[in-house]
């Protein structure tokens, strides 16, 4: 049985911290994985709707695959295929180019 704590004169009941944390983790897990664009191979892209290309340019040390996924998500894509990756300028910056795709609805 779950215990509740009643705050003086507030009428508000407080959940146990462990239960609240479990609910928060579950909601975060569901929300962060259900909308992430997924990297696929060029062969897997056949039959999907091509939405165009995106580029991510960042400091060489800071670039992450999540940045590409986030940018694809923002464009409404479900999937992306990385076309090229390399350094630009004096070599301290990198660029990743990807084609983004959506499911045919």
N, C-alpha and C positions, 0 to 999 in steps of 0.2 A: 504494500500500500504506500502511495506517495504521500509524504508529509508536506504540509504547506506552512508557510510562516506568514502570519498576518501582521502587517505593519500597523503601528498604533495610529488610529483615527484615519487611515487612508482607505480601508476597504479593499486594498490590492493584495493579492496573494502572490507569493514568489515561488517559482519552480526551483527544484534542487539544481544546483549548478551543473551537475553531471548530466542530467537529462537535457538541460538547455544546450549544453555543449554537443551532445550527441545529435540533437536535432539540427543545430547550426552546421555541423560537419556534413550531415546527410544532405542538407539543402545546397551547400556549397559544392559538394561533389556532383550532384545532379546538374546544377546550373552551369558549372564550368566544363563539363564534358559533353553536354547535349548540344552545344552550339559551336564547338570548335571545328574549323575546317580541317580536313584530313589530307595529308600528302598521299598521292597515288602515283602510279607509273603512267607513262604516256599511253601504253596499251589499255590501261584501265579507263582512260578518259573517253574512249570511243563510245558514242551514244549519249554522252552528257552534253549539256548546253554550255558552249564556250562563252564566258563573260568578258574575256579580254586578258590583259596582262597587268601585273603589278610589279613594282620594284621596291625593295627595301634597302636603304643605304644607311649604314651605321658605322661607328667606330669598330674596328676589327675585334676588339675585346668584348664588345657589348652585344654583338648580334646573336640572336637566338631564333630557333625554329618557331617558337611561340609568336614572335613578332610577325612572321610571315602569315601564320594562321590567323592572328588577330586582324591583319590588314585584309586578308581574304574574307573573313567574317564580316567586316565592315562593308565590304562590297557586295554582300549577299551570297557569297560562294559557299558551297558545301565541301569542295575539294580543290586542290591545287597541285600542279606539276612544276617542279623546279626545272627551269631551262638552263640557266647559267648562274655561276657563282664565281666571284673573283674580287681582286682588290682594285681600287682606283686611286688616283692622285699619287701621293708619295708612298702608298702602300699601307697607310694607317687606317684607311676606310675600306669597307667591303660593300659590294652590291650583290644582291640576289634578285634574279628575275624569275618570275613564275607566271604560268597561265592558270587562270582560275575558272572553275566549272561549277555548274549547278545541276541538280537532279532535274530531269525532264518531268514536268508535272502534267 
